[in-house]
Every structure is written in C-alpha cells, then in structure tokens.
Amino acid sequence: MVTPLASLRRLWQPRLPLFWLVVALNLMSSAMTSALYVLQPVGAMRLLLTLFALLNTLAGWWLLARLWRETAPVEKGEGA
C-alpha cells in the first residue's frame, strides 16, 4: 500500500530540472497575480497580465503532471 506522503515525495525531485521549472512557473504566476492585485492595471495591461498568469499556471500544471508520470514507481516485473 502506498501512503499519501510517499506519493507526494514523487513530486519533490530537486535533482531534476523539470522540478525547478515547475517551481519557477508557479512563482511567476504568483508574481503576476500579485501585480494584478496590487497595481490594478486597466485595459490591455490587465488582459495581458491575466493571460500570462493563466498560461503560466496551465504550463505549470502540465509540467507537474509530466513530473508525476516520469517519477512513477517501477512495477515489479517491468523491465525484465
């Protein structure tokens, strides 16, 4: 049986560049969301920051799913 903590350890992979890319994209999304909240831009700048923040979030989720798949434990009997 796999514990929830063991499952989350699959995501904590600081030796993989993909992990750091996920972290960077999430930080950028947070920064853009904070800028939207604090600066409250109008017009095109608001739309542009919103689109960039959403695209960063989607890219981060996609890379996180990829990291999850790539770090899946090997089943017994596979690779033999």
All heavy atoms as an XYZ file, in Angstrom:
634
protein
N       0.847     -1.184      0.000
C       0.000      0.000      0.000
C       0.887      1.241      0.000
O       1.856      1.324      0.731
C      -0.902     -0.017      1.226
C      -1.819      1.148      1.281
S      -2.971      0.915      2.651
C      -3.546      2.545      2.790
N       0.529      2.202     -0.814
C       1.304      3.431     -0.930
C       0.663      4.499     -0.048
O      -0.525      4.778     -0.154
C       1.340      3.909     -2.398
C       2.105      5.204     -2.509
C       1.948      2.842     -3.286
N       1.460      5.098      0.820
C       0.941      6.146      1.693
C       0.864      7.469      0.934
O       1.598      7.673     -0.045
C       1.850      6.319      2.926
O       3.132      6.764      2.481
C       1.986      5.017      3.692
N       0.003      8.391      1.378
C      -0.080      9.690      0.713
C       1.249     10.455      0.742
O       1.599     11.124     -0.220
C      -1.160     10.434      1.499
C      -1.982      9.366      2.131
C      -1.036      8.228      2.396
N       1.999     10.322      1.826
C       3.280     11.008      1.916
C       4.269     10.465      0.890
O       5.000     11.220      0.253
C       3.853     10.880      3.326
C       5.141     11.649      3.596
C       4.945     13.133      3.311
C       5.582     11.442      5.018
N       4.242      9.166      0.682
C       5.122      8.559     -0.322
C       4.740      9.037     -1.724
O       5.611      9.250     -2.572
C       5.052      7.045     -0.234
N       3.466      9.228     -1.948
C       3.026      9.734     -3.249
C       3.501     11.157     -3.481
O       3.923     11.506     -4.587
C       1.501      9.683     -3.348
O       1.046      8.365     -3.290
N       3.440     11.985     -2.441
C       3.883     13.369     -2.597
C       5.392     13.480     -2.763
O       5.886     14.419     -3.372
C       3.419     14.202     -1.406
C       1.928     14.484     -1.368
C       1.566     15.262     -0.108
C       1.482     15.242     -2.602
N       6.129     12.521     -2.250
C       7.587     12.532     -2.416
C       7.985     12.412     -3.881
O       9.073     12.812     -4.261
C       8.220     11.407     -1.615
C       8.262     11.700     -0.153
C       9.017     10.614      0.589
N       8.887     10.855      2.021
C       8.874      9.915      2.931
N       9.008      8.649      2.574
N       8.747     10.207      4.193
N       7.101     11.857     -4.681
C       7.380     11.769     -6.117
C       7.490     13.141     -6.750
O       8.171     13.306     -7.757
C       6.279     10.984     -6.822
C       6.327      9.514     -6.527
C       5.158      8.772     -7.090
N       4.873      9.070     -8.474
C       3.741      8.721     -9.072
N       2.814      8.076     -8.412
N       3.555      9.019    -10.336
N       6.823     14.138     -6.182
C       6.869     15.483     -6.743
C       8.086     16.262     -6.272
O       8.536     17.176     -6.947
C       5.592     16.251     -6.381
C       4.306     15.648     -6.921
C       3.127     16.470     -6.467
C       4.352     15.546     -8.427
N       8.615     15.933     -5.103
C       9.776     16.641     -4.568
C      11.026     15.992     -5.158
O      11.564     15.025     -4.630
C       9.789     16.588     -3.044
C      10.939     17.347     -2.480
C      12.093     16.823     -1.978
C      11.072     18.759     -2.372
N      12.929     17.823     -1.568
C      12.323     19.031     -1.804
C      10.244     19.826     -2.715
C      12.774     20.316     -1.563
C      10.698     21.101     -2.466
C      11.930     21.335     -1.902
N      11.485     16.526     -6.282
C      12.622     15.972     -7.010
C      13.611     17.084     -7.358
O      13.770     17.453     -8.526
C      12.139     15.280     -8.294
C      11.186     14.150     -8.093
C      11.860     12.950     -7.467
O      13.045     12.713     -7.634
N      11.083     12.180     -6.724
N      14.291     17.670     -6.366
C      15.174     18.804     -6.655
C      16.349     18.477     -7.571
O      16.976     19.380     -8.099
C      15.655     19.246     -5.277
C      15.311     18.176     -4.341
C      14.240     17.341     -4.955
N      16.630     17.205     -7.798
C      17.721     16.861     -8.701
C      17.306     16.949    -10.169
O      18.153     16.926    -11.055
C      18.253     15.466     -8.378
C      17.310     14.357     -8.725
C      17.800     12.989     -8.248
N      17.044     11.894     -8.774
C      15.786     11.614     -8.510
N      15.093     12.393     -7.717
N      15.192     10.567     -9.027
N      16.008     17.044    -10.429
C      15.504     17.117    -11.802
C      15.258     18.564    -12.227
O      14.607     19.328    -11.510
C      14.196     16.332    -11.933
C      14.259     14.832    -11.670
C      12.863     14.227    -11.757
C      15.189     14.164    -12.659
N      15.736     18.961    -13.392
C      15.472     20.323    -13.882
C      13.972     20.606    -14.053
O      13.528     21.734    -13.885
C      16.184     20.378    -15.231
C      17.161     19.261    -15.215
C      16.622     18.223    -14.295
N      13.199     19.579    -14.372
C      11.751     19.746    -14.546
C      11.095     20.240    -13.259
O      10.185     21.076    -13.296
C      11.136     18.417    -14.995
C       9.670     18.424    -15.387
C       9.420     19.398    -16.522
C       9.255     17.026    -15.814
N      11.562     19.762    -12.117
C      11.048     20.218    -10.827
C      11.249     21.722    -10.672
O      10.346     22.449    -10.277
C      11.753     19.462     -9.693
C      11.490     20.030     -8.330
C      10.305     19.755     -7.675
C      12.426     20.844     -7.704
C      10.056     20.276     -6.408
C      12.188     21.360     -6.450
C      11.001     21.077     -5.799
N      12.443     22.202    -10.995
C      12.746     23.621    -10.836
C      11.982     24.481    -11.849
O      11.626     25.623    -11.566
C      14.245     23.857    -10.921
C      14.924     23.234     -9.747
C      15.701     22.112     -9.741
C      14.812     23.657     -8.378
N      16.090     21.821     -8.452
C      15.571     22.746     -7.600
C      14.168     24.709     -7.739
C      15.690     22.867     -6.220
C      14.293     24.815     -6.372
C      15.036     23.916     -5.618
N      11.707     23.929    -13.015
C      10.892     24.646    -13.988
C       9.461     24.805    -13.476
O       8.858     25.877    -13.623
C      10.913     23.900    -15.322
C      10.304     24.599    -16.523
C      10.941     25.961    -16.745
C      10.462     23.748    -17.756
N       8.919     23.776    -12.864
C       7.579     23.854    -12.264
C       7.560     24.917    -11.165
O       6.641     25.744    -11.100
C       7.135     22.472    -11.706
C       5.897     22.601    -10.844
C       6.898     21.496    -12.834
N       8.590     24.920    -10.320
C       8.675     25.917     -9.244
C       8.749     27.331     -9.828
O       8.037     28.233     -9.380
C       9.890     25.628     -8.332
C      10.142     26.781     -7.368
C       9.679     24.333     -7.567
N       9.585     27.525    -10.842
C       9.734     28.846    -11.454
C       8.427     29.330    -12.081
O       8.045     30.498    -11.913
C      10.840     28.817    -12.502
N       7.731     28.451    -12.790
C       6.466     28.849    -13.410
C       5.424     29.213    -12.358
O       4.667     30.176    -12.527
C       5.941     27.744    -14.319
C       6.644     27.606    -15.662
C       6.132     26.382    -16.402
C       6.472     28.842    -16.506
N       5.372     28.467    -11.274
C       4.415     28.790    -10.216
C       4.762     30.110     -9.535
O       3.864     30.883     -9.193
C       4.330     27.650     -9.213
C       3.520     26.498     -9.753
O       2.464     26.688    -10.327
N       4.022     25.295     -9.586
N       6.042     30.379     -9.342
C       6.439     31.665     -8.761
C       6.096     32.826     -9.695
O       5.643     33.886     -9.240
C       7.933     31.663     -8.440
C       8.353     30.827     -7.239
C       9.870     30.790     -7.129
C       7.734     31.367     -5.962
N       6.317     32.622    -10.991
C       5.973     33.677    -11.950
C       4.470     33.939    -11.974
O       4.032     35.095    -12.039
C       6.468     33.308    -13.351
C       7.961     33.460    -13.500
S       8.646     32.852    -15.057
C       7.485     33.355    -16.284
N       3.672     32.886    -11.911
C       2.215     33.053    -11.876
C       1.791     33.812    -10.630
O       0.932     34.693    -10.691
C       1.518     31.692    -11.903
O       1.771     31.028    -13.101
N       2.404     33.484     -9.503
C       2.088     34.190     -8.254
C       2.479     35.655     -8.338
O       1.743     36.535     -7.873
C       2.811     33.534     -7.084
O       2.358     32.231     -6.904
N       3.627     35.935     -8.931
C       4.074     37.320     -9.070
C       3.127     38.117     -9.967
O       2.792     39.268     -9.664
C       5.491     37.361     -9.628
N       2.694     37.513    -11.062
C       1.770     38.217    -11.960
C       0.414     38.439    -11.303
O      -0.191     39.499    -11.464
C       1.619     37.450    -13.268
C       2.797     37.606    -14.178
S       2.540     36.810    -15.755
C       3.521     35.356    -15.527
N      -0.062     37.457    -10.560
C      -1.332     37.610     -9.852
C      -1.217     38.702     -8.794
O      -2.131     39.521     -8.635
C      -1.752     36.282     -9.216
O      -1.824     35.291    -10.245
C      -3.089     36.384     -8.538
N      -0.093     38.743     -8.088
C       0.128     39.797     -7.098
C       0.177     41.168     -7.759
O      -0.369     42.140     -7.230
C       1.425     39.544     -6.339
O       1.325     38.364     -5.602
N       0.831     41.248     -8.909
C       0.899     42.518     -9.635
C      -0.501     42.967    -10.049
O      -0.828     44.158     -9.968
C       1.804     42.381    -10.855
N      -1.314     42.022    -10.485
C      -2.692     42.371    -10.845
C      -3.456     42.913     -9.644
O      -4.233     43.864     -9.762
C      -3.428     41.152    -11.407
C      -3.147     40.800    -12.850
C      -3.652     39.403    -13.167
C      -3.780     41.815    -13.770
N      -3.234     42.318     -8.500
C      -3.954     42.721     -7.296
C      -3.461     44.073     -6.767
O      -4.249     44.942     -6.425
C      -3.800     41.647     -6.216
C      -4.537     41.959     -4.944
C      -5.918     41.868     -4.881
C      -3.850     42.360     -3.811
C      -6.602     42.158     -3.720
C      -4.519     42.657     -2.643
C      -5.895     42.558     -2.599
O      -6.563     42.861     -1.444
N      -2.154     44.242     -6.719
C      -1.578     45.449     -6.120
C      -1.658     46.643     -7.065
O      -2.085     47.735     -6.673
C      -0.112     45.195     -5.694
C       0.571     46.473     -5.266
C      -0.062     44.167     -4.575
N      -1.246     46.450     -8.307
C      -1.185     47.570     -9.256
C      -2.541     47.923     -9.858
O      -2.756     49.053    -10.276
C      -0.193     47.249    -10.369
C       1.243     47.001     -9.927
C       2.090     46.595    -11.120
C       1.818     48.226     -9.235
N      -3.408     46.949     -9.950
C      -4.731     47.105    -10.568
C      -4.652     47.848    -11.904
O      -5.238     48.924    -12.076
C      -5.684     47.813     -9.613
C      -5.955     46.992     -8.375
C      -6.971     47.633     -7.451
O      -7.406     48.746     -7.668
N      -7.337     46.906     -6.427
N      -3.922     47.263    -12.866
C      -3.809     47.909    -14.174
C      -5.152     47.903    -14.893
O      -6.060     47.145    -14.553
C      -2.787     47.039    -14.905
C      -2.903     45.716    -14.262
C      -3.262     45.974    -12.835
N      -5.258     48.751    -15.894
C      -6.506     48.844    -16.659
C      -6.239     48.474    -18.108
O      -5.111     48.527    -18.593
C      -7.112     50.264    -16.568
C      -7.557     50.559    -15.158
C      -6.139     51.308    -17.053
N      -7.298     48.108    -18.789
C      -7.241     47.869    -20.225
C      -6.404     46.682    -20.643
O      -6.494     45.591    -20.093
N      -5.577     46.944    -21.642
C      -4.783     45.881    -22.265
C      -3.774     45.274    -21.297
O      -3.496     44.067    -21.360
C      -4.073     46.415    -23.500
N      -3.216     46.077    -20.408
C      -2.233     45.550    -19.461
C      -2.871     44.527    -18.520
O      -2.275     43.499    -18.207
C      -1.604     46.681    -18.655
C      -0.547     46.211    -17.692
S       0.811     45.360    -18.494
C       1.816     46.744    -18.940
N      -4.094     44.779    -18.085
C      -4.805     43.825    -17.232
C      -5.052     42.521    -17.986
O      -4.832     41.438    -17.463
C      -6.131     44.405    -16.759
C      -6.933     43.439    -15.907
C      -8.304     43.983    -15.560
N      -8.181     45.203    -14.800
C      -8.585     45.341    -13.546
N      -9.175     44.345    -12.946
N      -8.442     46.471    -12.923
N      -5.500     42.633    -19.217
C      -5.764     41.452    -20.035
C      -4.478     40.668    -20.283
O      -4.458     39.442    -20.158
C      -6.395     41.865    -21.366
C      -6.703     40.738    -22.337
C      -7.766     39.811    -21.764
C      -7.143     41.301    -23.669
N      -3.393     41.365    -20.599
C      -2.122     40.714    -20.870
C      -1.576     39.989    -19.641
O      -1.164     38.832    -19.728
C      -1.116     41.752    -21.367
C       0.174     41.231    -21.965
C      -0.122     40.410    -23.208
C       1.087     42.387    -22.300
N      -1.582     40.655    -18.486
C      -1.112     40.016    -17.262
C      -1.981     38.819    -16.877
O      -1.469     37.797    -16.421
C      -1.072     41.016    -16.111
C       0.168     41.880    -16.003
C       0.000     42.914    -14.897
C       1.403     41.056    -15.771
N      -3.277     38.942    -17.075
C      -4.185     37.839    -16.764
C      -3.912     36.638    -17.659
O      -3.833     35.502    -17.190
C      -5.654     38.287    -16.915
O      -5.884     39.397    -16.059
C      -6.612     37.172    -16.581
N      -3.738     36.887    -18.951
C      -3.457     35.793    -19.884
C      -2.119     35.130    -19.577
O      -2.009     33.901    -19.585
C      -3.474     36.300    -21.326
C      -4.854     36.619    -21.890
C      -4.735     37.229    -23.283
C      -5.714     35.369    -21.929
N      -1.095     35.930    -19.292
C       0.208     35.359    -18.950
C       0.134     34.534    -17.671
O       0.727     33.458    -17.580
C       1.265     36.448    -18.816
C       1.829     36.925    -20.126
C       2.341     38.199    -20.243
C       1.859     36.105    -21.242
C       2.867     38.646    -21.435
C       2.382     36.538    -22.445
C       2.887     37.816    -22.546
N      -0.578     35.026    -16.674
C      -0.706     34.287    -15.417
C      -1.435     32.964    -15.647
O      -1.034     31.924    -15.116
C      -1.438     35.133    -14.375
N      -2.494     32.985    -16.437
C      -3.226     31.747    -16.732
C      -2.389     30.767    -17.539
O      -2.388     29.567    -17.261
C      -4.527     32.063    -17.471
C      -5.626     32.702    -16.628
C      -6.787     33.132    -17.518
C      -6.092     31.755    -15.552
N      -1.665     31.268    -18.544
C      -0.809     30.389    -19.337
C       0.308     29.786    -18.488
O       0.639     28.610    -18.632
C      -0.223     31.155    -20.527
C      -1.192     31.441    -21.661
C      -0.553     32.339    -22.708
C      -1.682     30.158    -22.287
N       0.889     30.583    -17.599
C       1.922     30.065    -16.699
C       1.355     28.991    -15.792
O       2.004     27.974    -15.545
C       2.504     31.190    -15.842
C       3.783     31.720    -16.406
O       4.469     31.053    -17.146
N       4.115     32.936    -16.043
N       0.163     29.206    -15.280
C      -0.465     28.221    -14.403
C      -0.737     26.923    -15.153
O      -0.438     25.829    -14.653
C      -1.776     28.778    -13.827
O      -1.478     29.979    -13.117
C      -2.436     27.789    -12.904
N      -1.274     27.036    -16.357
C      -1.548     25.829    -17.151
C      -0.258     25.099    -17.509
O      -0.197     23.865    -17.439
C      -2.323     26.202    -18.419
C      -3.757     26.660    -18.194
C      -4.367     27.149    -19.505
C      -4.588     25.550    -17.602
N       0.778     25.837    -17.873
C       2.066     25.214    -18.186
C       2.640     24.529    -16.944
O       3.198     23.432    -17.031
C       3.045     26.249    -18.727
N       2.500     25.156    -15.789
C       2.976     24.554    -14.548
C       2.242     23.275    -14.222
O       2.850     22.287    -13.799
N       0.923     23.266    -14.409
C       0.138     22.050    -14.165
C       0.550     20.939    -15.116
O       0.664     19.784    -14.736
C      -1.344     22.323    -14.311
C      -1.962     23.074    -13.186
C      -1.421     23.339    -11.965
C      -3.254     23.650    -13.180
N      -2.306     24.057    -11.211
C      -3.437     24.264    -11.933
C      -4.275     23.728    -14.114
C      -4.601     24.933    -11.593
C      -5.435     24.395    -13.775
C      -5.589     24.990    -12.523
N       0.738     21.293    -16.386
C       1.131     20.302    -17.384
C       2.490     19.697    -17.041
O       2.676     18.475    -17.097
C       1.146     20.945    -18.768
C       1.554     19.998    -19.841
C       0.827     18.959    -20.355
C       2.809     19.979    -20.510
N       1.561     18.310    -21.316
C       2.775     18.920    -21.438
C       3.947     20.771    -20.441
C       3.841     18.626    -22.263
C       5.010     20.478    -21.265
C       4.958     19.413    -22.165
N       3.449     20.554    -16.674
C       4.774     20.061    -16.297
C       4.729     19.247    -15.004
O       5.465     18.277    -14.854
C       5.754     21.216    -16.167
C       6.160     21.878    -17.483
C       7.016     23.097    -17.218
C       6.868     20.899    -18.391
N       3.861     19.633    -14.084
C       3.710     18.873    -12.845
C       3.168     17.471    -13.138
O       3.637     16.480    -12.576
C       2.784     19.610    -11.883
C       2.670     19.040    -10.484
C       4.005     19.168     -9.754
C       1.583     19.756     -9.722
N       2.203     17.376    -14.034
C       1.664     16.069    -14.426
C       2.756     15.237    -15.110
O       2.860     14.031    -14.885
C       0.467     16.236    -15.353
N       3.578     15.889    -15.904
C       4.685     15.192    -16.567
C       5.704     14.692    -15.540
O       6.188     13.566    -15.636
C       5.348     16.147    -17.556
C       6.275     15.483    -18.492
C       6.728     16.413    -19.558
N       8.143     16.135    -19.780
C       8.953     16.925    -20.423
N       8.515     18.071    -20.898
N      10.202     16.599    -20.588
N       6.009     15.524    -14.552
C       6.919     15.125    -13.481
C       6.344     13.941    -12.713
O       7.048     13.002    -12.377
C       7.172     16.302    -12.539
C       8.090     16.058    -11.346
C       9.507     15.777    -11.826
C       8.077     17.256    -10.420
N       5.054     13.974    -12.450
C       4.376     12.893    -11.733
C       4.492     11.578    -12.508
O       4.767     10.532    -11.951
C       2.916     13.271    -11.517
C       2.147     12.276    -10.716
C       1.393     11.251    -11.203
C       2.053     12.197     -9.290
N       0.823     10.556    -10.168
C       1.215     11.116     -8.982
C       2.582     12.949     -8.260
C       0.903     10.760     -7.691
C       2.266     12.591     -6.971
C       1.443     11.513     -6.693
N       4.274     11.648    -13.840
C       4.367     10.444    -14.670
C       5.803      9.920    -14.744
O       6.037      8.720    -14.708
C       3.870     10.727    -16.087
C       2.385     10.718    -16.238
C       1.966     10.727    -17.698
N       2.645     11.735    -18.497
C       2.219     12.983    -18.677
N       1.101     13.374    -18.100
N       2.882     13.819    -19.421
N       6.766     10.827    -14.872
C       8.155     10.410    -15.040
C       8.752      9.823    -13.772
O       9.727      9.090    -13.840
C       9.009     11.584    -15.518
C       8.733     11.969    -16.946
C       9.553     13.139    -17.420
O      10.448     13.610    -16.671
O       9.306     13.601    -18.539
N       8.206     10.154    -12.617
C       8.741      9.644    -11.363
C       7.891      8.513    -10.796
O       8.009      8.187     -9.625
C       8.871     10.769    -10.318
O       7.585     11.350    -10.100
C       9.848     11.824    -10.766
N       7.057      7.929    -11.635
C       6.202      6.823    -11.178
C       7.073      5.643    -10.755
O       8.078      5.355    -11.392
C       5.248      6.399    -12.292
N       6.694      4.987     -9.678
C       7.477      3.835     -9.242
C       7.396      2.714    -10.268
O       6.373      2.521    -10.939
C       6.823      3.421     -7.922
C       5.483      4.048     -7.917
C       5.547      5.253     -8.819
N       8.468      1.976    -10.411
C       8.526      0.866    -11.359
C       7.812     -0.326    -10.753
O       8.075     -0.715     -9.620
C       9.993      0.514    -11.693
C      10.051     -0.675    -12.627
C      10.701      1.708    -12.282
N       6.880     -0.880    -11.500
C       6.147     -2.069    -11.048
C       7.068     -3.270    -11.054
O       7.944     -3.384    -11.917
C       4.945     -2.329    -11.977
C       3.905     -1.254    -11.955
C       3.097     -1.229    -10.689
O       2.882     -2.303    -10.100
O       2.679     -0.131    -10.284
N       6.859     -4.166    -10.123
C       7.642     -5.399    -10.100
C       7.308     -6.212    -11.346
O       6.158     -6.345    -11.720
C       7.337     -6.202     -8.853
C       7.833     -5.539     -7.606
C       7.532     -6.371     -6.383
C       8.008     -5.618     -5.142
N       7.692     -6.324     -3.921
N       8.339     -6.703    -11.977
C       8.127     -7.478    -13.190
C       8.336     -6.667    -14.451
O       8.472     -7.199    -15.520
N       8.351     -5.309    -14.340
C       8.592     -4.474    -15.507
C      10.082     -4.381    -15.757
O      10.891     -4.384    -14.837
C       8.047     -3.048    -15.284
C       6.604     -2.910    -15.580
C       6.165     -1.446    -15.509
O       6.992     -0.566    -15.750
O       5.005     -1.219    -15.201
N      10.456     -4.210    -16.990
C      11.836     -4.002    -17.350
C      12.678     -5.262    -17.321
O      13.883     -5.214    -17.460
N      12.068     -6.388    -17.145
C      12.849     -7.629    -17.105
C      12.801     -8.333    -18.429
O      11.970     -8.180    -19.216
C      12.318     -8.549    -16.011
